[in-house]
């Protein structure tokens, strides 16, 4: 039976008791290599974005496995990832200047206690954004939300509110396909999720000499 869309937060939501956790560990943020890892978006495209754009939201994983599954593997049916894609994305380790105060939606009973269910983290995003606003405006004044990952509920994702979160300090940053220990960790992640990493690169080839005798260069993608 289809349960339908998630209901909006109840009118008396401000009186709801929230489960709060003090999160004092690093978080892992996957992002384009061309952008800084600390970025609070207001596009309204993502699950816990502000529905009215009144605050920005930064998304991260509580561990690096969650950062990968949330940002690289967005389609549950996807089984292939190219190394070219991984080289365009970095993963940064960030830590708050103080412990993050997060609304914890991960333990047993947490969703039920606020009048929600699993649709909050897996179904319609427009309704989830209404819940984001309700949690943001709650008198508890949390820095953000800790919630189960849609593709791996055993892993936990984090949505931070720009106007509440403390300063985030960057501890490290590498591409997903960096050599050394990161490459080994990537292999573990790929094995865990049964994902195949496809090696690909760009080969520089010369065009045939033109009638004017001026050679050119042709960039061809080649997979191997």
C-alpha positions as CSV (number, residue, x, y, z in Angstrom):
1,X,0.0,0.0,0.0
2,X,1.4,3.4,-1.0
3,X,1.5,5.6,2.1
4,X,1.4,8.8,0.1
5,X,3.4,11.9,0.7
6,X,4.8,12.7,4.1
7,X,2.5,15.1,6.0
8,X,3.8,18.6,6.8
9,X,5.0,19.3,10.4
10,X,2.0,19.5,12.8
11,X,0.9,23.0,14.0
12,X,2.2,22.3,17.5
13,X,5.6,21.1,16.3
14,X,7.4,23.8,18.3
15,X,6.3,22.0,21.4
16,X,7.8,18.6,20.2
17,X,10.7,17.2,22.2
18,X,13.7,16.8,19.9
19,X,16.6,14.3,20.4
20,X,19.8,16.3,20.4
21,X,23.3,14.9,20.0
22,X,26.6,16.7,20.6
23,X,28.7,15.7,17.5
24,X,32.4,16.4,18.2
25,X,34.0,14.4,15.4
26,X,35.1,15.4,11.9
27,X,32.6,15.3,9.0
28,X,33.4,14.4,5.4
29,X,32.3,16.8,2.6
30,X,32.4,15.6,-1.0
31,X,32.6,18.5,-3.5
32,X,33.9,19.6,-6.9
33,X,37.6,20.2,-7.0
34,X,36.9,23.7,-8.4
35,X,35.0,24.7,-5.3
36,X,35.8,25.3,-1.6
37,X,34.5,22.5,0.6
38,X,32.7,24.9,3.0
39,X,29.6,25.8,1.0
40,X,26.1,26.4,2.2
41,X,23.6,26.2,-0.7
42,X,20.3,28.0,-1.1
43,X,19.1,26.5,-4.4
44,X,16.2,24.6,-3.0
45,X,17.3,21.5,-5.0
46,X,18.3,19.3,-2.0
47,X,16.4,17.5,0.7
48,X,16.9,19.8,3.7
49,X,17.3,23.1,1.9
50,X,15.3,26.0,3.3
51,X,12.0,26.1,1.4
52,X,12.2,29.9,1.3
53,X,15.9,30.3,0.9
54,X,16.2,32.0,4.3
55,X,19.3,30.0,5.3
56,X,22.0,28.0,3.5
57,X,22.6,24.3,4.1
58,X,25.8,22.3,3.9
59,X,25.7,18.5,3.4
60,X,28.3,16.1,4.7
61,X,28.7,12.5,5.8
62,X,29.4,11.4,9.4
63,X,32.0,9.1,7.8
64,X,33.7,8.9,4.4
65,X,31.6,5.9,3.3
66,X,28.4,8.1,3.7
67,X,30.1,11.0,1.9
68,X,30.8,8.7,-1.1
69,X,27.4,7.0,-1.3
70,X,25.5,10.4,-0.9
71,X,27.5,12.3,-3.5
72,X,29.0,9.9,-6.0
73,X,26.4,7.1,-6.1
74,X,23.0,8.9,-6.3
75,X,21.2,6.3,-8.3
76,X,20.6,3.0,-6.4
77,X,20.9,1.0,-9.7
78,X,24.3,2.5,-10.5
79,X,27.2,0.0,-10.4
80,X,29.9,1.9,-12.4
81,X,32.1,4.8,-11.5
82,X,34.9,6.2,-13.8
83,X,38.2,7.4,-12.4
84,X,37.8,10.5,-14.6
85,X,34.7,11.4,-12.5
86,X,36.5,10.7,-9.2
87,X,39.4,13.0,-10.2
88,X,36.9,15.9,-10.6
89,X,35.6,15.5,-7.0
90,X,37.4,16.0,-3.8
91,X,36.6,14.9,-0.2
92,X,37.4,17.2,2.6
93,X,37.6,16.4,6.3
94,X,36.0,19.3,8.3
95,X,35.6,19.8,12.0
96,X,33.5,22.4,13.9
97,X,35.2,24.9,16.1
98,X,33.0,23.5,18.8
99,X,30.8,20.4,19.0
100,X,27.9,20.4,16.6
101,X,24.4,20.3,18.2
102,X,22.4,18.2,15.8
103,X,18.8,17.0,15.8
104,X,19.3,13.3,15.8
105,X,16.9,11.4,13.5
106,X,18.9,8.2,13.6
107,X,17.9,6.3,16.8
108,X,14.9,4.1,17.3
109,X,11.8,6.2,17.9
110,X,13.3,9.6,16.9
111,X,11.2,10.0,13.8
112,X,8.0,8.9,15.5
113,X,8.5,11.2,18.4
114,X,8.4,14.3,16.1
115,X,5.4,12.9,14.0
116,X,7.5,11.8,10.9
117,X,8.6,8.6,9.4
118,X,11.2,7.3,6.9
119,X,9.7,9.3,4.1
120,X,11.4,12.3,5.7
121,X,14.8,11.0,4.5
122,X,13.8,9.1,1.4
123,X,10.7,10.5,-0.3
124,X,9.4,13.9,-1.5
125,X,12.0,16.7,-1.0
126,X,9.4,19.5,-1.0
127,X,7.9,18.1,2.2
128,X,11.3,17.4,3.7
129,X,12.2,21.1,3.2
130,X,9.1,22.1,5.3
131,X,10.5,19.9,8.1
132,X,13.9,21.4,7.7
133,X,12.3,24.8,8.3
134,X,10.4,23.6,11.3
135,X,13.5,22.0,12.8
136,X,15.6,25.1,12.0
137,X,13.0,27.4,13.7
138,X,12.5,25.2,16.8
139,X,13.3,26.7,20.1
140,X,16.1,24.2,20.6
141,X,18.2,26.1,18.1
142,X,20.2,23.2,16.7
143,X,23.1,23.6,14.3
144,X,21.6,21.1,11.9
145,X,20.3,17.6,11.4
146,X,21.8,14.1,11.7
147,X,19.8,11.6,9.6
148,X,20.1,8.2,7.9
149,X,21.5,8.1,4.4
150,X,18.9,7.3,1.8
151,X,21.1,4.7,0.1
152,X,22.7,3.2,3.2
153,X,20.6,3.9,6.3
154,X,23.3,2.4,8.6
155,X,25.4,5.4,7.6
156,X,24.5,8.9,8.8
157,X,24.4,12.2,6.8
158,X,24.5,15.7,8.2
159,X,22.8,18.9,7.1
160,X,24.2,22.0,8.7
161,X,22.3,25.3,8.9
162,X,24.5,28.2,7.8
163,X,23.2,30.7,10.4
164,X,23.7,28.3,13.3
165,X,26.7,26.1,12.6
166,X,30.1,27.0,14.1
167,X,33.1,27.8,11.9
168,X,34.3,24.7,10.1
169,X,38.0,24.1,10.0
170,X,39.5,22.1,7.1
171,X,41.7,19.2,8.3
172,X,42.4,17.6,5.0
173,X,41.4,17.6,1.3
174,X,42.2,15.2,-1.5
175,X,40.5,14.0,-4.7
176,X,38.6,10.8,-4.4
177,X,41.2,9.2,-6.7
178,X,44.4,10.5,-4.9
179,X,47.2,7.9,-4.7
180,X,48.4,6.2,-1.5
181,X,46.1,5.5,1.4
182,X,43.1,7.3,-0.2
183,X,43.3,4.9,-3.2
184,X,43.3,1.9,-0.8
185,X,40.3,3.3,1.1
186,X,38.5,3.9,-2.2
187,X,39.0,0.2,-3.1
188,X,37.4,-0.8,0.3
189,X,34.4,1.5,-0.4
190,X,34.0,0.1,-3.9
191,X,34.1,-3.5,-2.6
192,X,31.7,-2.7,0.2
193,X,29.1,-1.3,-2.2
194,X,29.9,-3.7,-5.1
195,X,30.9,-0.9,-7.4
196,X,33.2,-1.3,-10.4
197,X,35.8,1.4,-10.9
198,X,36.5,2.0,-14.6
199,X,39.9,3.4,-15.5
200,X,39.8,6.0,-18.2
201,X,42.1,8.8,-19.4
202,X,42.6,11.2,-22.3
203,X,45.1,10.4,-25.0
204,X,46.6,13.2,-27.1
205,X,46.7,12.2,-30.8
206,X,47.8,14.2,-33.8
207,X,45.4,14.9,-36.7
208,X,46.7,14.2,-40.1
209,X,48.7,17.1,-41.6
210,X,46.3,19.4,-43.3
211,X,46.6,20.5,-47.0
212,X,48.2,23.7,-45.7
213,X,50.8,21.6,-43.9
214,X,49.7,22.7,-40.4
215,X,49.3,19.8,-37.9
216,X,46.6,20.0,-35.3
217,X,45.9,18.1,-32.0
218,X,42.9,15.9,-31.4
219,X,41.9,15.0,-27.8
220,X,40.1,11.7,-27.8
221,X,38.7,10.0,-24.7
222,X,39.8,6.4,-24.5
223,X,38.7,3.9,-22.0
224,X,40.8,0.9,-20.9
